[in-house]
Amino acid sequence: MQSNHRLALVENKDADPQAQMREDIASVFEQVLGHPVQITDQTDIVEDLGMDSLGVMNFVMAIEDFYDISIPLDRIAQIQTVADLIHAVQDLRSGTPT
C-alpha cells in the first residue's frame, strides 16, 4: 500500500502581528470613512486620509470598540501616524503604561 504524503504550507498569521493590525485598522477606517483606504505605517491619519476632528473622534471610538480598549485623550494627542496608533493599541492591550 502506497500512501501519498503532501506537505501543506500553513500561513503563520502570528508572524507579523502588526500586519494584521494594519489590516484591521484599514477596515475600521473604511467603515468610518465609507470608502476603501490604502495605509502604511507612515500614513498620517489626518493629513493623508483627510479626516476632520469629528472623523478622528468617530475613528477613535471605533478603534476602542474593535480592540475593547480605552485610549486616554493625552495619548490620542500623541498619535499622528498609523504606526503611532499600532504602538498605542499594543501598549494599551498589554497594559504597558503610556
C-alpha positions in Angstrom: 0.0 0.0 0.0 1.4 3.3 -1.0 0.4 6.5 0.8 0.7 9.9 -0.5 2.0 12.4 1.9 1.7 16.0 0.9 3.3 18.9 2.7 0.9 21.7 3.3 2.3 25.1 3.8 0.3 26.9 6.5 0.5 30.6 6.7 1.5 31.8 10.1 -0.7 34.7 10.8 1.1 35.4 14.0 4.4 36.0 12.1 3.7 39.7 11.8 1.0 40.9 14.2 1.5 44.5 13.1 0.4 43.5 9.5 -2.8 42.0 10.9 -3.4 45.2 13.0 -2.8 47.3 9.9 -5.4 45.3 8.0 -7.8 45.7 11.0 -7.2 49.4 11.2 -7.7 49.8 7.4 -11.0 48.0 7.8 -12.1 50.4 10.6 -11.0 53.4 8.5 -13.2 52.0 5.7 -16.2 51.7 8.0 -15.7 55.3 9.3 -14.9 57.0 6.0 -17.2 54.9 3.9 -14.7 54.0 1.2 -11.6 51.7 0.9 -8.3 53.1 2.0 -4.6 52.1 1.5 -2.5 52.7 4.6 1.1 52.1 5.6 2.9 52.7 8.9 3.8 56.2 7.7 0.2 57.2 6.8 -0.7 60.4 8.6 -4.2 59.8 9.9 -5.4 63.4 9.5 -3.4 64.7 6.5 -3.3 61.6 4.3 -6.8 60.4 5.0 -8.4 63.9 5.1 -10.1 63.4 8.4 -11.6 66.3 10.4 -11.8 66.3 14.2 -15.2 64.7 14.2 -14.0 61.9 11.8 -11.0 61.4 14.1 -13.2 61.0 17.2 -15.5 58.6 15.3 -12.5 56.6 14.3 -11.0 56.6 17.8 -14.3 55.3 19.2 -14.5 52.6 16.5 -10.9 51.5 17.3 -11.7 51.4 21.0 -14.8 49.3 20.4 -12.8 47.0 18.0 -10.0 46.3 20.4 -12.0 46.7 23.6 -9.7 49.4 25.0 -9.9 53.0 26.1 -7.4 55.4 24.7 -6.8 58.4 27.0 -7.1 61.8 25.5 -3.5 62.7 26.1 -2.5 59.5 24.3 -4.8 60.4 21.3 -2.9 63.7 21.0 0.4 61.8 20.5 -1.0 59.6 17.7 -0.2 61.0 14.2 0.6 58.1 12.0 -0.8 54.5 11.7 2.5 53.3 13.3 1.8 55.5 16.3 -1.7 54.1 16.5 -0.4 50.5 16.3 2.1 51.1 19.1 -0.6 52.8 21.3 -3.0 49.9 20.8 -0.3 47.3 21.5 0.7 49.2 24.7 -2.9 49.5 25.9 -3.7 45.9 25.2 -0.6 44.7 27.0 -1.1 47.0 30.0 2.1 49.0 29.3 1.8 52.4 30.9 1.7 55.4 28.5 
